[in-house]
Amino acid sequence: MLPCSQAIATCVVGTHHLPKDVTFFGHLDSSIVRKILLILRPPGLVDLPASVRDTLEAKCTGYQTARVTPAYLHDCITAHEGRFLAAYISGCISVKDINALVRVFPRVSTTEAGVTDTLAGLPILPTLDGGLEYLHVDPPISHTPLFYGIPPALAALTSPRPRRCLHPGLLLDAFSSRNAFCKSWRPLRTLMDEVLGAVLPTCNQCLLSQAQQSLVSLFWAHHETLSASMDIFAEYPLIPITSPNFPGRYISLKVLQGPTIFPQSTSSEVGDLAFSALQKLGAICIPNASELSITYRGSSDLLNSCLQRCVVDIQYIFRFLQHLDLLSPIYTYFDDALAEPERDALRNYVLTAVKNRISGDRDKRLEKSRSQIHTSKRRHIKGNKVLSKSPDATTGDRAHDPLETLAEYNNIIRKLPIWRVVVSSGIDDRPEQQQSIWLSADNVKLRMLPVNVQGSCIGAFLRRGNDRPTKNRHFVQWHDILSALGCVRKTTMLALLEEYLKFPDRLTAEREFTAFLHILPKILECRPLPATLRIPNAIGMLLPPRSLYSRKHALFEAVLTDEHFLHPSLQRFESELKSCYEFHSDVGTESFLFCAQVLHERQISQDTNLTTAVFEWYNRWAELMPTINAAAGDTVWKGLDGIRFIPRHASRRRILDPGFPSSSHAVALPSMVSCQEIVRAAEYEAIAWTQRGLFAEEPTSSLLALQPMLGMPSAREVVEHLRALVLISTDHGPNVNLLSDLTETYSWISDNAETCQLFLVDCQAENLFLNVDDPSSAPTWAFSSAEQLVLGARLDDGYEDVAEFLLPFRPLLRSVGVREIIRRPYERRIHEANGEGGQFRQMLNEQRLNGVHTDCILKSTDGVSFNAHRSVLATTEHFASHYRNNWSEREDAGIDMHVTSAILQYTLSYIYLTTFGDITSFDRDDLCELLQFAHYLHLPQLFIWVEDYIIPTITVESCDQLLSTAELLDAEVLAQACGDFKEDNQDFFVEA
């Protein structure tokens, strides 16, 4: 701990003191307190860092350290008053510092003398002369009250000296509740009444002397320094009158509200004429704020605030004109009192004042007002106040609406003849005939044109005479004022088109084109859009926009003519016309179809200058029209049916054959063909070249992917092509190329037999089928009809069988009606005999043939004798039975067997060898005889063998005979086969 007697603290003046004898700065002391104390430098004030000060306070014992307080600060200023005043005069202490210092002191302080203001007795009030005045709690009777806000320039006019005026930078809020200051305060209005009232009279208008005018000049030169409202000076004549008839006369601010008072306009010819007109009508002119500023060499800010209610605006003009209208109808003033130049100048002046009123930074509010007027949602009409808002509008909205202040003048606005007629349905449309027509807004014949629509352009197409659906109408340009008034009927662009305008079928004059160019943008802004709009094409004809095309596109330029293109002067509207009226600026499905149709019609009219642009676009469809969906693509493909736009190859076949002309029996085609008249060479040329033409330029793979049916012939065309090929073959004989085409045609029809059947039905009697086994080697070709051919026919059937060449095309033959004999498949029951004892039987058979050791003779019906061995014959049931019954015959005559030699020889070979010989050389009668002989000799194996062989040979002609034979011989299998054959081929048996 430090003893209290140790002098360790150094004060701000550099002397050492004991800790108990000094006052420390606190860490919460404001900057202004620190600044003031450092300037005053009182002894015993110590400024130490907070950490050192805290350490010192902790270690010193036996006493309490002192801190800076308001009382301490008050005593320092009182003790060092001279130093304080010197610092203020030198600028070390500013008025801003005084304002901050005042807030440090509390309002009251309790001492032994009682409760008092802590500022009392301090030089704390800065004055205009740069000094400081004391704040007295109870000022003496001889004390002159202080004034605030008095400019130095007016000090000479005041009885107090300038030092009695407080500095304007002093914040009076800090003194407002201090009794000491309130007792020393006097209002400025009292001073002004004492000063100006002693010099100037208080009247609305008077003539001032030179001295008084000098005082007014002095007042305006220094009025910016006044910190008081100009209402204080409202009754003094401070505004000079500029009218030449009133020299030296002044008016007070109070009468600036009068209806006959107008600030002088800027110096211009129009302004001079307008004010000359106003003065002739009885207006009193005064200078505006700028002119007063120049005259009195002062700033115009305060003058503007003083004269802002008397600037030339719409209120002053209409109030003045309304004042005149009360005396006499307003139009009489315009017609009688004013000359034409002054009348026109005043009209322009009035309109200019209105425009200025509602322009500039009020544009947004005006747009809002227009919207409210047009929609009738927030405005209502009540009496003459058509510009007023509905009762639910707030006062704040009304104050910001520039048109709201005109509500009380709507009546006079309607009566003013200030609206020039720009076009009329009752007079000539020449401009010089309409310049002199001026009407008021309440004229029932007056109509207002749409926004930005020029009357001169409307006049070019305005209906007149017998074309006029209504009485005479006078049109004026669209105006904000007329729109806000609501008394003039607004003509929309749609109404103009329907009621007043009539466009010719063709525009010829340059004036008409200029007028139409002006009107068209307004038409495109209409909602809803006029459905009957017509615009000029390249030759001036007025057509619907949807039927016109842009010349900028290469396809349109190549195919279309001038009558299809938009007029060159309207090219800048192409995007709007496209969005509003489907104008064709790009190629779409509809425009492409139209181009193809135009090219088709040009070909019909024998136009030789045809273009391939349509097909080139069509061929690159997938590349140029990637956004077209499948449905739209189908519409294009169907719409192109029958339209000729595809260039075909000059030759009908790629392979030119000298054996016959390619044009022989081919359908005649023009140079441009349709999608239904063209054929893909690589795939379908062979089956349709006589019916369709070849592509001059092959279609792209992407196009074929989009339209796979392109170039593919129909079933009818392929059938017709077959007929043409037959005719060519008949005329020119066999040909290898014709054979190739016939083969591919037969093959295609066969593969698509079901589709082609409808067209083949009528061809049954035509010789369309090359019924030759090998046409390539045949010297001549023979064609047969479907009625002649029968599939599966045999020679003994009595029908013409289908040759080997036509057999691969069975579906074709069946679809055209070629009949077929059906034979059910049959599997043989015996394929070979057992052949037992082969070598021994072979030896016996050789002996039989050589007549060795034979002991009997068998005779045939044709007289041929055959030697045989009884022992071998007895192996059969028939001969064994006879020999058991002692059957014998004469050796020299032989046994008569009642069969032919061939049958007997085949049977003997079977008995000897037990094998089946070749019977392919036997005809049907031989087979039946062999079957009967096998049945007679009781040879079951041979019977089955022959029966199996006969069944596949059943024909239409032999079926009944074989059936009878089978029933006679009990050949059940053969009988069943004959029955099945008859059942399967009933048509042939019915025909027979």
LUMVOMAR-57888 format. One record per residue (C-alpha): y negated, z negated, x; residue in one letter. Coordinates in steps of 0.2 Angstrom, whole numbers, plus 5000, padded with zeros to 4 digits. Each point is the difference from the previous one (the first is absolute). Last residue first. Layout:
BEGIN
YZXa ...
END
This chain:
BEGIN
540955734665a 498349924997e 500849844993v 501250005015f 498650015012f 499049874992d 501649884999q 500149995019n 500549825003d 501149994985e 500950165004k 500349955017f 500649834994d 501250084989g 500750125013c 500249855012a 501049914987q 501150144996a 500350025019l 500549825002v 501150014984e 501050155006a 501250004985d 500550185003l 499350074984l 498549885000e 499650055017a 500250184997t 498849994985s 498749905010l 500150135014l 499750144987q 498549904993d 499349965017c 500250175007s 498350084995e 498949855003v 500949975016t 501349885007i 500450035018t 499949825005p 501549964988i 501150145006i 500449935017y 500549834993d 501150084987e 500950115014v 500449845010w 500549904985i 501250144995f 500650025017l 500449825001q 500850004983p 501250155003l 501050004983h 500450195002l 499150044984y 498549895005h 499850085017a 500150174991f 498649954988q 498949945014l 500450165010l 499650104985e 498349914997c 499650025019l 500450184999d 498950024985d 498549915009r 500150115015d 501249965015f 499350045017s 499649825003t 501849954997i 500549955018d 501749925001g 500549834994f 501449925010t 501849964995t 500650145012l 501450084990y 499449964982i 498250035005y 500450165008s 501050054984l 498549964989t 498850105010y 501250155000q 500349994981l 498149984997i 499650155011a 501550104993s 499449984982t 500949894988v 501450034988h 501449925011m 501350144997d 501649955010i 500950135010g 500850174995a 501250025014d 500649835001e 500349984982r 499449844994e 500849834998s 499549834991w 501549895000n 499149864991n 499849915016r 499250155008y 498750014986h 499649815002s 499850025019a 498950154998f 498749904989h 500149845009e 499750075017t 501149975015t 501150134992a 498950145006l 500549955018v 501850004996s 499950164991r 499250095015h 498750134997a 499750195001n 498450064991f 499850154990s 498450094995v 499950094984g 498349954993d 500749884989t 500849915014s 501949995005k 501049865008l 501650055009i 501449885005c 501249965014d 498950015015t 501049985017h 498650105009v 498850104989g 498750005014n 498749914989l 501349884994r 500749975018q 498249965005e 499849884986n 501649925005l 499449975018m 498349934993q 501049884989r 501049945015f 498449985011q 499049914986g 501249894993g 498749914990e 498450104996g 499249864990n 498850114991a 498150005004e 498449944991h 500749934984i 498949924987r 498550105004r 498349924997e 498850084987y 498150004999p 499350054983r 499550174999r 498350034992i 499450184997i 498150005003e 498650084990r 498450065008v 498649934989g 498450005011v 500349815004s 501850035005r 499650145012l 498649905008l 501149855002p 501450115007r 498950075014f 501249985014p 501250124991l 498850144999l 500550095017f 501949974996e 499850114984a 500049934983v 501550084989d 499750134988e 501049974985y 501750074993g 501049855004d 501350115010d 498850025014l 499649825001r 498549894994a 499649845009g 498150024996l 499750134987v 498650145003l 499650134987q 498849894989e 499149945016a 499550175004s 500750105015s 499250085015f 500950125011a 499450035018w 500550155010t 500650035017p 500749825000a 500049925018s 498649884997s 500449984982p 501749925003d 501049954984d 498850104989v 499449944983n 498150005004l 499449914984f 498550054991l 500750144988n 499149944984e 500949954985a 500049815003q 498250005006c 499249924984d 500949845004v 499450005018l 498249944996f 500649844992l 501449975013q 498850005014c 499749815000t 501849964998e 500550135013a 498949935014n 501250015014d 500850164993s 498250084998i 499649965018w 501750075006s 499950164990y 498250025006t 500549975018e 501550124999t 498950134992l 498649985013d 501350025014s 500850154991l 498350084998l 499749985019n 501750085004v 499750154988n 501250084988p 499250134989g 498250054997h 499750014982d 501449894994t 499649875013s 498250004996i 500449984981l 501249865005v 498749925011l 498850004985a 501249924988r 500349865013l 498149985002h 499949974981e 501349875002v 499049925014v 498450014990e 500849914985r 500749865010a 498249975007s 499550055018p 499549875012m 498350045009g 499349834996l 501349894992m 499849875014p 498249974997q 499449855010l 501350025013a 499850195000l 498149975003l 500449895015s 501350135007s 498650125000t 500150164990p 500450175008e 498550115002e 500150174991a 501349924989f 501350124993l 499950074982g 501049964985r 501250094989q 500950135011t 500049875014w 500949874990a 501749965007i 499950065018a 498249935002e 500549834994y 500249895016e 499150075015a 498850114990a 499349884988r 499650094984v 498450034991i 499750054982e 500149834991q 498749935013c 498850144995s 499750175008v 498650085010m 500450185007s 500650054982p 501850014995l 501250134993a 501749934996v 501350095011a 501250144994h 499750095017s 498549925009s 501149965015s 500550185002p 501950045003f 501150045015g 498549995012p 500149814999d 498449905004l 500549825004i 498649884995r 500150064982r 498650044987r 498850065013s 498149974999a 500249825001h 499249894987r 498349924999p 500149844988i 498649994987f 500850074984r 499949874986i 501650004989g 500549825003d 498649925011l 499649874986g 501849935002k 499949985018w 498349924999v 500549884987t 501549955010d 498949965014g 498949894989a 501649904996a 500549995018a 498449935006n 498650105008i 499349905014t 500850115014p 499050154994m 499750105016l 501549965010e 501350004985a 499150154993w 500150115016r 500850154991n 498949984985y 498450005011w 500750165008e 500550074983f 498349984993v 499250075016a 501050165000t 498550104994t 499950154989l 498750145003n 500950134990t 499449944983d 501150094987q 499449904985s 501749924999i 499849955018q 498449924997r 500849914986e 501349925011h 498849955013l 499049914987v 501649924993q 500449945018a 498249935002c 500249914983f 501649925005l 499349945016f 498549934991s 501149904988e 501249935013t 498649955011g 499050105013v 498349915004d 498350024993s 500650044982h 498849914989f 500949864990e 498549964989y 499449835006c 500849985017s 500050185005k 498250034993l 499449855011e 500850075015s 499450184998e 498249954996f 499450065017r 500750174997q 498850024985l 498850135008s 501550115005p 500550024981h 501849944998l 501450145002f 501150084987h 498850144995e 499850045018d 501850055003t 501549905004l 501550045012v 499449985018a 498549884997e 501149894989f 501349995013l 498749975014a 499249854992h 498150005001k 499750114986r 500349864988s 500750044983y 499550014982l 501049984984s 499949814999r 498150015002p 499950084983p 499150175001l 498150065000l 499950175008m 498850015014g 501050135011i 500749865012a 500449894985n 498849904990p 500449834993i 500649964982r 500149824993l 500849994983t 500949835003a 498449915004p 500549865011l 500049834992p 499149945009r 498750115007c 499750015019e 500750175002l 498750064987i 498649935011k 500650095015p 500150164990l 498249994994i 499150055016h 501250135005l 499850074982f 498150015002a 500150095017t 501350134993f 498950034985e 498550035010r 500950125011e 500450114984a 501750064996t 501049864993l 501450064988r 500649944983d 498449924997p 499849814999f 499349914985k 499249835001l 499249894987y 501449924989e 501649995010e 499550025018l 498449904998l 501049864990a 501350005015l 498649985012m 499349854991t 498450014990t 499149845000k 499049974984r 498349935003v 499749834993c 501149915013g 498549935010l 501149985015a 500550185001s 498350064997l 499449895015i 501450055011d 499650184997h 501150154996w 499050165000q 499250054983v 500850114986f 499150064985h 501150044985r 499750134986n 501249984986k 501950005001t 501450125003p 498950135010r 501050165002d 498950084987n 498449985010g 500349915016r 501549925010r 499649945017l 500950095014f 498650035013a 499049864993g 501249875006i 499750065018c 498149984997s 500349834992g 500749935016q 501549884998v 499849855012n 500549874986v 500350084983p 498650084991l 498949894988m 499750074982r 498350004991l 500050074983k 499749834992v 498549965010n 500049825004d 500050035019a 498350095000s 499950185003l 499150115013w 500250194999i 498850095012s 501350055013q 501250084987q 499550184999q 499750015018e 501849955003p 500750154990r 501349944988d 499050074985d 499849884986i 501049914987g 501549955010s 498949915012s 500149975019v 499049895012v 498949904987v 498949895009r 500049814996w 498449915001i 499350014982p 500049804999l 500649944983k 501749945005r 499349905015i 498749924988i 501449934990n 501149955014n 498649895007y 500749834996e 501750055008a 499250055016l 500349845009t 501950024998e 500050175009l 499949915017p 501549894996d 499949855012h 499149884988a 501150054986r 501649955010d 499249835004g 499649974982t 501850024995t 500650144988a 500949934984d 498650064989p 500450195005s 498950085012k 498350074997s 499650195003l 500150054982v 498549884996k 499350104986n 500949924986g 501649935006k 501150115009i 501449925010h 500649995018r 501549925008r 501450114994k 499150154995s 501050105012t 498650125005h 498749865000i 501049885010q 500550135013s 498250055002r 499549825002s 501349985014k 499450155008e 498249934999l 500649845009r 500850105014k 498450105002d 498949855000r 499750015019d 499150164999g 499750064982s 499749934983i 498149965002r 499750155011n 500750114987k 498949934987v 498450015010a 500550185004t 500250044982l 498349934996v 499250095014y 500850164996n 499349994982r 498349945007l 499950155012a 500550124986d 498649944989r 498850005014e 500450185004p 499950054981e 498449914997a 500049834992l 499149924985a 500650114986d 501850055002d 500649855010f 499049884991y 500550074983t 501849985005y 499849815001i 499649984981p 498349904999s 499449825003l 501749925002l 500650145010d 498749975013l 500749825003h 501750085000q 499450115014l 499449865010f 501649894997r 501050165004f 499150025017i 499949825005y 501949974996q 500550165009i 499349955016d 498350015009v 500049845009v 499249864990c 501349875000r 500350015019q 498149975002l 500049825007c 501750015008s 499550175008n 498449925005l 500949865008l 501150125010d 498650135003s 499349935017s 498249995002g 498650125006r 499049984983y 499950184997t 501650055007i 500949864991s 499250044984l 500550185002e 501849955002s 500049884985a 499350134988n 498250034996p 499449984982i 499950134987c 499449974982i 500850124987a 499050074986g 500950174996l 498950095012k 500549875013q 501850034997l 499850195001a 499049985016s 501449885006f 501350144997a 498950135008l 499749905015d 501949955001g 500550184999v 498850055014e 500449865011s 499249845005s 501249864995t 499749934983s 498649874996q 500649854991p 499950024981f 499149884988i 499950064981t 501549904993p 499449835007g 501249905012q 498850015014l 498849904989v 500549835008k 499850075018l 498150014997s 499050164999i 498650065012y 498550114997r 499050065015g 500050184994p 500750034982f 499850184995n 500850065016p 501749914996s 500649905014t 499949834992i 500049865013p 501349864998i 499449825004l 499249954984p 500649814999y 501149944986e 501750045008a 499549915017f 501249854998i 501350124993d 500150075018m 501349875004s 499649895015a 500450015019s 498450095004l 500150095017t 500350174992e 498349994991h 499050025016h 499250174998a 500149994981w 498949845000f 498850075012l 499850164990s 499749894984v 498749905009l 499150165006s 500150064982q 499149844995q 498750025013a 499750194994q 499849954982s 501450014988l 500150094983l 501249924988c 501750024992q 501249874994n 498949855003c 500049845011t 498450025010p 500150005019l 499149895013v 500249824995a 501650034991g 500750075016l 499949845010v 500249864987e 501350094990d 500950045016m 500049825006l 500749944984t 501350135001r 500549945017l 500649834994p 499349845009r 501149885011w 499549845009s 500749874988k 501650104999c 500249985019f 500149815001a 501049994984n 501450095008r 501150104988s 499450175004s 499849975019f 501650085006a 499850144987d 498450045008l 500750105014l 498550035012l 499950185005g 498550034990p 499049885011h 499049884989l 498250034996c 498749865005r 499850085017r 499350154991p 498449914995r 499949954982p 498650094990s 501050164998t 499350175002l 500050005019a 501849945000a 500550164990l 500650095016a 500949855006p 501250014985p 500249854989i 501849964997g 499949815000y 498449894996f 499649825006l 499049884991p 498349955008t 500049815004h 498549914996s 500949894988i 501349955013p 501750065000p 501349884994d 501750045008v 499250115013h 500850145009l 499050055015y 499550175004e 500650115014l 499050155008g 500350185002g 498550064989d 501250044985l 500549824999t 501649905005p 500449844991l 501049875011i 498649905008p 500949844995l 499249864990g 501250004986a 501650105004l 501249854997t 499349984983d 499849814995t 500949854993v 499349835005g 498849945013a 501549915009e 500950175000t 501050114989t 500050195003s 499950144987v 500350185000r 501150005015p 499550095016f 501150135008v 499450134987r 498350005006v 500550045018l 500950164994a 498450064991n 498949955015i 501250095012d 499850164989k 498149975001v 500250015019s 500049875014i 499950075018c 498650114993g 498649945010s 499149934985i 501649914994y 500449935018a 498149945001a 500249914983l 501649915005f 499249955017r 498549934991g 501049904988e 501149925013h 500049824992a 500150074982t 501350135005i 501049875009c 499949874986d 500650134987h 501550045011l 500549825002y 499849984981a 501150164997p 501349925012t 500550035018v 501349885006r 499949825008a 501549925010t 500649834994q 500049855012y 501149875009g 501250135008t 499850165008c 501750095003k 500350084984a 498250064998e 500150085017l 501650094997t 499350074984d 498450065008r 501050085014v 501150094988s 498650054989a 498950075015p 498549905003l 498250024994d 499049845001v 498449964991l 499149855008g 498350085002p 499650134987p 500150185006r 499050094985l 500850175004i 501749935002l 499849904984l 499550154990i 501550115007k 501349864997r 499449984982v 500050184997i 501850025007s 500649874989s 500749835006d 501949984996l 500449975018h 498749865001g 498650005013f 499949835007f 498649874999t 499649895016v 499649815003d 501849934998k 500750135012p 498749945014l 498850135005h 499850125014h 498550134999t 500250195000g 499050044984v 501650044991v 500749835003c 501149945014t 501349874995a 500849895014i 498849855000a 501349855001q 499449854990s 501250044985c 501549965011p 501250145001l 501849964994m 
END
